Amino acid sequence: MKKEKNEKKKKITYIITLIVLVLVIIGVSYAAFQFTGEGTKENVITAGSLKLTLEETNIITLANVYPMTDEEAGSSGNLSNTFTLENTGSIPVTYELYLDDASVTGTRLDDKFIKYSMSKTGSSTGTVAPTYLTNRLIDSGTLPASGSITYNLKVWVTTEIDGDIGGQSWSAKLRVEAEQSQK
């Protein structure tokens, strides 16, 4: 009887060990294929023959600024952010460009008070008229092999505010998601 109990305990121990081992293998495999990193200047994504380079001038920050009309924001004197998205690979790339929250000191200004406009030149050209930042997605498209797009992005606080925004700030960082197209 004692021998049966020992055998049963051994089986339970083996099963528990096997389950723990499987969980560890799954965890290590997930960690090996999951990557998250914060950049300060340049982000490069490489997969096979795909290489996207996103060079940004800095984190986009609005602090101690006055609200502006669309016309004031569009003037050449208003600061803009210029960056380039480049495909140095040999396969076209479908991409989405986002403005993600970046940390701020103090109170964060609500996105509903933020507007942006953008122009792009290169493999794809066009403009985005002044629009509210209601969605983090600011551009998407397909970038051909050896193609590049240079963006000029302007972000400002709208005059259509409903209260005092003193002491509040807003900050965002560019993020790109991309997929290789089928050959």
N, C-alpha and C positions, 0 to 999 in steps of 0.2 A: 504494500500500500504506500509505503514511504517512497519506494522507487517510482511509482506512478506519479506521485506528487512532484518529485524531482524532474521527471520527464516532462510533465505538464509545464512546470516553471521554465524549463529550458526552451520549450517550444514558444512560450509567451515572450521570453527574452529575445529569441531569434526574430520573432515577428516584429517586436518593437524596434529592435536594432535595424531590421530591414526597412521599416517605415521611416525611421529617422535618417537612414542613409539615403533613401530616395528623396526625401525632403531637402537634404543638404545638397544633393546633386542638382535638383531643380533650382534651388536658390543660387548656387554658384553659376549655373548656366544662364539664368536670368541676369545676374549681375554682369556677366561677361558681355552680354549683348545690349545692355542698357547703358547709355552714356548721357550724362548731364554735366554741362560745364558752363561757367560764366566767363565770358571774354571781356577784355578791356578795350581792345582795339580791332582785332581782326578775327573772323570766324571762317574756318575752311571746312567744308564737308567733302569727303572723298569716298566714292564707292565705285569700284571697277574703273571704267574710263570716265566717270563723272567727277568733276571737281568744280564746286561752286565756291566762289570767294566773295564774301560780303565784307567790304571795308567801310567802316563807318567813322565819321569824324568824332563822335562822342555820344554819350547818353543824352537824349533830348530832355531838357529840363526847363520848366517854367516856374520861376520863383521871383517874387517881388516884381511882378510885371503888371502893367495896366491892361485892362480889356481893350481890344481893338475891333474896328469894323473890318469887314472883308477887304475893303479898298486899302486901308492902312496896312493890313497884314500882307497884302500883295505887293506893296511898294518895294523897290529894290533895296531900300535901307533896312528892311526887316531881316533879321538873321534867318538864314536857312541852313539846312543840313544836307550835305551832298555825300552820296555814297554810290558804290558801283556793285552790281551783281553780275558775276562773270561765269560763264560755262567754258572751261578750257578743255573739256572732254570732247569726244567724237560722237556723242549721242545727244539728241534734243532732251530738254528737261522741262517738266511741268512744275511750276513753283507757286507758292503763296507767300506773301510778305506781310508780316504782322508787326504791330506796335504793342509790346507787352509792358505791363506795369514794371517800373523800377522803384526801388525803395526811396522814400522821401523822409526828410526830417520834419517832424511836426504833423500838422493836419494835411491830408491829401485832398486836393481839389477834385471834385466830381467830374467824370468824363463828359457829362452833359454840358459843361461849360467850355469844352475844348473843340476847336475846329482845326482842320488842316487842308492844305492844297498841295498839289504835287505836279511836277512835270518830269517826263522821262525822255531820254534820247539814246540812240544806239540801235540795237537790233529791234527794239520796239519803241515807238514814240507815242506821245500823247500827254494829256493833262487831266488832272482831277480838279474840278472846280471846288471852291470852298465848300466843305461839308462837315457835319458834326461827326465826331469820333464815337459812333454808336456801336461799331463792330471793330474788333482788333485787326481784322483783315483790311489792309490798305491797298493791296494790288495782287494780281495773279495773272498767270499767262504761261506761255511756252517760250523757253529760251533756246534758240537753235545751237547746234554744235559750234564752238568757237565764237559764240555771241556774247555780247555784254550790254547792259543797260545802266546808264548813269541817271540817278534820281536827284532831284532837287526838291526837298520836302520842307514845307513851312508849317509850323504848329503855333497856335495862339489861343488866348483866352478871349471868348466872344463877349461882345457888349451886352448880350442878352442874358445877363445874370440876374438872379432873384435874391440879392442880399449882399452882404459884405464878404469879400473873399480875402481880406487882409490876413496875412500870416499863413495862408494856404499855399501849397506848391503842388506841382504835377511833374512826373518824370516817367519816361518810357525808354525801352531799349528795343532795337530792331531784332526780329527773328525771321528766319526763312525756313520753309519746309519745301522739300523737293522730291520728285520721283522721276526716274528715268523713263523715257518713252520707249515703246517697243521699236525695234529696228525694222 
